[in-house]
Amino acid sequence: MLPYITILLMEKKRDIITLNKKAWNNTAKIYEQAKYGKLNALAELFCEKIPKSALILDVGSGTGLPFAKYFIDKGFKVLGVDISAQMVKLAQENVPEAEFRELSMTDLDYNNKFDGIFSNYSMFCLNPPLFKDVASKLVKALKINGLLYIALNEPREAEQNLDEQVFVEVMGHEMYSRAYTEREVLEIFTPLGLTLLKVHRETVQSKEFGVENCMRFIFKKITS
C-alpha cells in the first residue's frame, strides 16, 4: 500500500495537471495571437554557451514561438514538450523543423541526453513538491556541463504567502500558477549538482498576463 504522502502528492499532481492542461488547450489559439516572451539577453547567453550542434529540450514549448524557432534558426536541434495537445499542434505547424511531443513535464524520463534545457514560464505551473520532482528530472536529463535556463515569476512582496491565490484566471480560464523566490530555486537546484552562472530580473507587462516580476536563471551541470 502506498504511503499517505505519496497518495496525496499523486492527487495534487492529477488536479493541477488536469486543470492546467484544460486551460492551455482552451487558450492555445488566443495565446498564439498574444505577444510572446521576448528574446532576452539570458536566452542569447544560453545559446552562446551550448555547443553549436546542441540538442535542446524546450519544456512547455507552447506554440513553438518564439523560442523553438529561434533555436532552430541558430542551427540547434529541438525537442519541445508541452502538456497541451492544441499547443503541440500549433507548434508543429509553426516550427516543422523541430520535434514536438504532447507530454507533461512531470512525466519526463530522459537520462544524460540534452546539451541544454530551456524552461520559459512553465515551471511556475507546478506546486513546490511537483517543482522539486521535475527539477530532479530535468537535471537527470541534462548532460554534464549542460545548461539549464529557467524563467519564473518571483513574489511582488517580500512577505507574501506564496501558496495563497495560486489559482488564477489567465485569458478567461483558471489555472495553477505560483511565484518562487530565488532562495527556493537555489535550494532545490544546487544540491542536484548545478552551479548558478547568472540570474537576471526584469519587470514585464502584457495584456494577457498583466505585470510580472520575471526572474531568469542559467545553471550549469557540474556533477552527475
Residue pairs with C-beta under 8 A, 6 or more apart in sequence:
2 10
9 129
9 130
12 127
12 129
12 130
13 106
13 130
16 125
16 126
16 127
16 130
16 176
17 83
17 104
17 106
19 167
19 174
19 175
19 176
20 83
20 125
20 175
20 176
21 83
21 84
21 104
22 173
23 170
23 173
23 174
23 175
24 31
24 82
24 83
24 84
24 86
24 87
24 175
25 84
25 85
25 86
25 87
26 172
26 173
27 170
27 171
27 172
27 173
28 63
28 84
28 86
28 87
28 89
28 90
29 86
29 90
30 171
30 172
30 208
31 62
31 63
31 87
31 171
31 208
32 63
32 65
32 90
34 171
34 206
34 207
34 208
35 206
35 207
35 208
36 63
36 65
36 66
37 66
37 67
37 120
37 121
37 151
37 204
38 66
38 204
39 66
39 67
39 70
40 200
40 202
40 216
41 200
42 149
42 198
42 200
42 216
42 218
43 67
43 70
43 118
43 120
43 149
45 198
45 218
46 116
46 118
46 147
46 149
46 218
47 70
47 71
47 74
47 76
49 147
49 197
49 218
50 56
50 76
50 115
50 116
50 146
50 147
51 115
52 75
52 76
53 75
53 76
53 77
54 76
54 77
54 114
54 115
54 116
55 76
55 77
55 78
55 79
55 113
55 114
55 115
55 116
56 71
56 76
56 77
56 78
56 79
56 114
56 115
56 116
56 117
56 118
57 79
57 80
57 81
57 110
57 113
57 114
57 116
57 117
57 118
57 138
57 141
58 67
58 68
58 71
58 78
58 79
58 80
58 81
58 98
58 118
59 81
59 105
59 108
59 117
59 118
59 119
59 122
59 123
59 138
60 81
60 82
60 83
60 105
60 119
60 120
60 121
60 122
60 123
60 125
61 67
61 68
61 78
61 80
61 81
61 82
61 87
61 88
61 91
61 100
62 82
62 84
62 87
62 90
62 91
63 87
63 90
63 91
63 94
64 80
64 90
64 91
64 92
64 94
64 95
64 98
64 100
65 91
65 94
65 95
67 118
67 120
68 78
68 80
68 91
68 94
68 95
68 98
68 100
69 94
69 95
69 98
71 78
71 98
71 118
72 78
72 95
72 97
72 98
76 116
77 98
78 95
78 97
78 98
78 99
79 98
79 99
79 100
79 101
79 114
80 88
80 91
80 95
80 98
80 99
80 100
80 101
81 100
81 101
81 102
81 103
81 104
81 105
81 108
82 88
82 91
82 100
82 101
82 102
82 103
83 102
83 103
83 104
83 105
84 102
85 102
88 100
88 101
88 102
91 98
91 100
92 100
105 119
105 122
105 123
105 126
105 134
105 137
105 138
106 126
106 130
106 133
106 134
106 137
108 134
108 137
108 138
108 141
109 137
110 137
110 140
110 141
111 140
111 141
112 140
112 141
112 142
112 143
112 144
112 224
113 141
113 142
113 143
114 141
114 142
114 143
114 146
115 143
115 146
115 147
116 142
116 146
116 147
116 148
116 149
117 138
117 141
117 142
117 146
117 147
117 148
117 149
118 149
119 138
119 148
119 149
119 150
119 151
120 149
120 151
121 151
121 152
121 153
123 131
123 134
123 135
123 150
123 152
123 180
124 152
124 153
124 177
124 178
124 179
124 180
125 175
125 176
125 177
126 134
126 176
126 178
127 163
127 166
127 176
127 178
128 163
128 178
128 184
131 180
131 188
132 188
135 188
135 189
135 192
136 192
138 148
139 148
139 189
139 192
139 193
139 194
139 221
142 148
142 221
143 221
144 221
144 222
144 223
144 224
145 220
145 221
145 222
146 220
146 221
147 197
147 218
147 219
147 220
147 221
148 189
148 194
148 217
148 218
148 219
148 220
148 221
149 216
149 217
149 218
150 185
150 216
150 217
150 219
151 214
151 215
151 216
151 217
152 179
152 180
152 185
152 214
152 215
152 216
152 217
153 177
153 179
153 180
153 212
153 213
153 214
153 215
154 179
154 180
154 181
154 182
154 201
154 213
154 214
154 215
155 162
155 179
155 181
155 213
156 179
156 213
160 179
162 178
162 179
162 180
162 181
163 178
166 176
166 177
166 178
167 174
167 175
167 176
168 174
168 175
168 176
168 177
169 175
170 177
170 208
170 209
171 208
179 213
180 215
182 199
182 215
185 215
185 217
186 196
189 196
189 217
189 219
190 196
193 221
193 222
193 223
193 224
194 219
194 220
194 221
194 222
195 219
195 220
195 222
196 217
196 218
196 219
197 218
197 219
197 220
198 217
198 218
199 215
199 216
199 217
199 218
200 215
200 216
201 213
201 214
201 215
201 216
202 214
202 216
203 211
203 212
203 213
203 214
204 211
204 212
204 214
205 211
205 212
206 212
